[in-house]
């Protein structure tokens, strides 16, 4: 190609540039822009003219700078070494970049996401002459002390094994096996794959989301449960605890792999994640939580186009571990910042804006993201899932804004955070009046299998008490509590026990920060038992001032702090204390009546 026909920059508009003479280029192809080779992606083509979004800062670029082809779409490298690592939105390894370049990343850095020098001890599950199919596991290696990495046949390949390695040490780019497909074409299988981030990885069968994701947070596991493979939105205004709630879920949920995406969040919050996660102990195994975690950091001061890409980078990594047969939980904090990136790029492309300036395709992009969640049978026949938990940051806490409204249409669990609860130090500040879970019916059998208790019936009874409390509070605010009959005043008392003693959970308390499901249900049974014993006496016309025993009520509220998670006998003792106290009141009342 002559110099005058080489692909070059023709215009620059922030993260969006225009190129000329892009013969042979394709939409969604990755390109290298400028003399230092900054990464970009073609988002539209008009003949040989193209519009490109650049995933790095565009300062210093000028018209006439070269544009180079990579011949492939925006992709990530998938293989052992992802876990324990920290990447930016386009899968550049931040720790290794800091080692080489210091605290400030230069533009055009081209560094392999995964170390090609590190060796992995491989154990093969196939041999020469075997027939292999797409997604089949051909070898395993211990990626971390918690996760076995399962090397799979790429989804588009199947055939007969012509040659195969033996157990031993291999580098990332070493050929593990050679497969001849039905057309006679030979394919070299390595432990690393590349996959386009915008294309979902294939599965065999999508399954019902009927298995509980246990988080150790009472308001979630019992009142608004999350299913493995489910979709969750956590909307809330500034300071309501979205990030903290996601941290708690990431730390304590029983998913085997965690992918945490800091998408456009403030730098200090992402720094807290990067500093705290490597020091956390996994409560399920007693080992370092990072041994099953991938962190993707894309703060608000980083290039806006990379913020848009970070969501797809993270979900592709999550799908990769799902295909190995693991349950994966992905935290996206927050999808509002991702939507803002779409809005900024759309504006620079001069597209027709829709509501509040967001592009008309906002809703479909959100749908495409959440549709990649699910509980599946993988191509290899294993069971795996990806649970998507996205924080939403509506301006001013307005849940009617476009991102929250669009997200609400595609998720089944909606955890609305309330600023009044947050400002009164009630955390998690999930408002039980406008939150919901669409998984309660699907999970009823799973609760029964785990606990042999009708948890949903108990949960519905407690929720009804909270809703009745809300109705009664409207009356109390007008005429005062003294005019209410004793049975309604008892509802107010028990609702306070539910709110303060159960729904409110202290993430800094060593006992209360994580609560096993068995204890969660037992605590709610104790509150229910207290209500029934009190209500029995109120119906027998015992005055509420006698029925309401401050010592018993306070003990029930404080059981979350005073009773260790591994001490069921103490919970039984509390039940016995309740019975003893109210049996005594009942006998006194009967003797007075006689």
C-alpha positions, 0 to 999 in steps of 0.5 A, spaced: 500 500 500 502 506 498 504 511 503 498 516 501 493 510 502 495 508 508 490 508 514 491 514 518 487 519 523 483 524 519 479 527 525 480 527 533 474 528 538 476 526 545 476 518 545 472 518 538 477 519 532 476 518 525 480 514 520 481 514 513 483 509 508 481 503 512 481 498 506 480 491 509 478 493 516 472 490 519 467 493 524 469 491 531 476 490 529 481 492 534 486 497 531 493 500 534 492 508 533 498 513 533 505 512 533 505 509 540 500 504 538 494 505 543 488 500 543 482 502 539 476 499 536 472 500 530 465 502 531 462 504 524 465 504 517 463 508 511 467 505 505 474 506 507 472 511 512 471 509 520 469 511 526 474 508 532 473 509 540 480 509 543 481 505 550 486 510 552 487 517 553 488 521 546 492 527 548 498 527 543 495 524 537 494 528 531 491 528 524 495 523 520 498 519 525 498 511 523 492 506 524 494 499 524 490 493 524 490 487 528 485 482 524 481 481 530 475 483 535 476 486 542 478 480 545 481 477 552 486 472 553 483 466 558 488 461 561 491 460 568 493 466 572 487 470 571 485 469 579 489 473 584 490 478 578 488 485 577 487 488 570 484 494 567 478 495 563 482 492 557 485 486 561 492 489 562 495 487 568 496 493 573 501 490 578 506 488 572 505 494 569 506 498 575 513 494 576 515 496 569 513 503 569 511 505 576 505 509 578 503 512 572 501 508 566 504 510 559 500 510 553 500 504 548 503 499 553 503 492 550 503 487 555 501 480 555 495 479 560 498 473 563 505 471 564 508 467 558 514 465 562 510 462 568 510 454 568 504 450 570 504 443 572 499 439 567 495 433 568 492 430 562 485 427 562 486 425 554 490 421 550 492 420 543 487 417 539 481 420 543 475 423 540 474 430 543 468 435 543 468 442 544 468 444 551 471 438 553 476 438 559 483 436 556 488 437 562 488 440 569 492 444 573 492 447 580 491 455 579 491 457 586 490 453 592 482 453 592 481 453 584 483 447 579 484 450 572 481 446 567 483 447 560 478 446 555 477 445 548 475 451 544 468 451 543 469 451 535 473 445 535 472 438 535 475 432 532 481 426 534 487 427 538 493 426 533 498 428 539 498 429 546 503 431 551 504 428 558 504 430 565 509 435 567 510 443 567 508 447 561 508 454 559 502 458 557 504 458 549 506 451 549 502 446 545 498 441 549 495 437 544 493 437 536 486 435 534 484 433 527 477 436 525 472 432 521 475 436 515 482 434 516 484 441 519 489 440 525 488 445 531 493 446 536 490 446 543 494 450 548 492 452 555 490 459 553 484 461 549 482 468 546 475 470 546 471 476 543 468 480 549 462 482 546 460 475 544 457 470 549 460 463 550 456 458 548 453 453 553 449 446 552 443 447 556 440 453 560 437 451 567 432 453 572 435 458 577 433 454 583 439 454 587 440 459 593 446 463 593 448 464 600 451 470 602 451 470 609 447 477 609 440 476 613 436 481 609 438 477 602 438 470 604 431 470 607 427 476 605 430 478 598 434 471 596 439 471 590 439 465 586 445 462 583 445 464 575 440 470 577 440 477 576 440 483 581 440 490 581 442 495 587 440 502 586 441 507 591 443 514 592 450 517 594 452 514 601 447 509 601 452 503 601 452 500 594 459 498 594 459 496 601 453 491 600 457 488 594 463 488 598 460 483 603 457 479 598 463 478 594 467 476 601 462 471 603 457 468 598 458 461 596 460 462 589 467 459 587 469 464 583 468 472 584 469 477 579 469 484 581 469 490 576 470 497 579 467 501 573 467 508 573 467 508 581 471 513 585 479 512 585 479 512 593 473 506 593 477 502 588 483 503 592 480 500 598 478 494 594 485 493 591 488 494 598 482 490 602 481 484 598 488 481 598 488 481 606 481 478 607 480 471 609 475 466 605 470 464 611 468 458 607 476 455 606 480 459 611 484 462 606 486 468 602 480 471 598 484 473 592 485 466 591 478 465 588 478 473 585 479 477 579 479 484 580 478 489 574 479 496 576 477 502 571 476 508 575 472 515 573 478 518 571 480 513 566 479 513 559 471 513 558 471 508 552 475 503 557 470 503 562 465 501 557 469 495 555 470 493 562 463 490 563 464 485 557 471 484 559 469 481 566 463 478 564 467 474 559 472 472 564 466 470 568 463 465 563 470 462 562 470 459 569 463 458 569 464 453 563 469 449 567 463 448 572 464 453 577 459 458 580 461 465 579 459 471 582 460 478 578 460 485 581 459 491 577 460 497 580 456 501 577 452 500 571 450 507 571 458 509 570 458 504 564 451 507 561 454 514 562 460 512 558 455 510 552 452 517 553 458 520 552 461 516 546 454 517 543 454 524 544 461 524 540 458 520 535 452 525 534 447 520 535 440 522 536 439 522 544 433 519 547 431 520 554 436 524 559 441 524 553 442 517 553 443 513 547 436 510 544 440 503 545 441 503 552 435 499 554 438 493 549 445 494 551 443 493 559 439 487 556 445 484 553 449 484 559 444 481 564 442 476 559 449 473 560 447 471 567 444 464 568 445 457 571 447 452 565 449 445 563 456 447 560 459 444 553 462 438 557 456 437 561 458 440 567 454 445 571 456 452 572 453 459 573 454 466 572 450 471 577 450 478 575 450 483 581 450 490 578 450 497 582 446 503 579 447 510 582 441 514 580 442 521 580 439 524 587 436 517 588 431 518 583 429 510 581 425 513 575 431 515 571 433 511 565 438 507 567 434 504 573 428 503 570 431 499 564 435 495 569 429 494 573 426 490 567 431 485 566 433 483 573 429 479 578 432 481 584 431 489 586 434 491 592 432 498 593 437 502 598 434 508 602 438 514 604 433 515 610 435 508 612 442 509 611 443 516 614 439 513 621 445 508 620 441 502 618 445 497 614 444 494 609 439 500 607 435 495 603 428 498 603 423 492 604 417 496 602 420 497 594 425 491 594 423 484 591 426 478 589 423 474 583 426 467 586 422 466 592 418 461 589 423 457 585 428 457 591 422 454 596 424 447 595 432 449 595 430 452 602 426 445 604 432 441 602 437 445 606 433 446 612 427 442 612 423 449 614 418 452 610 422 459 610 418 462 605 412 462 609 416 465 615 419 470 611 412 472 608 409 472 615 415 477 617 414 481 611 406 482 612 408 485 619 413 490 617 408 492 612 402 493 617 407 497 621 408 502 615 400 502 615 400 503 623 405 508 623 401 513 618 396 513 623 401 514 629 404 520 626 397 523 626 394 521 633 399 517 637 400 510 639 396 510 645 390 510 641 392 503 638 389 497 641 394 492 644 394 487 638 396 493 633 401 496 638 404 489 639 405 489 631 409 495 632 414 492 637 415 486 634 416 490 627 422 494 631 425 487 633 425 485 626 428 491 623 433 492 628 435 485 631 434 482 624 434 486 618 440 491 620 447 487 620 453 490 622 459 488 617 464 490 622 462 485 628 466 479 628 459 475 629 454 479 625 458 480 619 457 473 616 451 469 619 450 462 616 443 460 613 441 455 619 442 461 624 439 466 620 432 462 619 433 460 627 433 467 629 427 469 625 423 463 628 425 466 635 422 472 633 416 469 630 415 465 637 416 471 641 410 474 637 406 468 637 407 468 645 406 475 646 400 475 641 397 469 645 397 473 651 394 479 648 388 475 646 387 473 653 387 480 655 393 481 658 395 488 658 401 490 653 405 493 658 406 486 662 407 482 655 412 487 653 418 484 657 424 489 656 429 484 658 426 479 653 425 483 647 432 486 648 435 479 649 432 477 642 434 484 639 442 483 641 442 475 639 446 477 633 451 479 637 451 475 643 450 468 640 456 465 636 454 462 629 457 456 631 452 455 638 445 453 636 444 451 643 444 458 645 439 459 641 435 454 643 436 456 650 433 463 648 427 460 646 426 456 653 427 463 656 422 466 652 417 460 654 419 460 661 417 468 662 411 467 658 409 461 661 410 465 668 405 471 665 400 466 663 400 462 670 399 469 673 394 471 669 390 465 670 390 465 677 388 472 677 382 471 673 380 465 678 
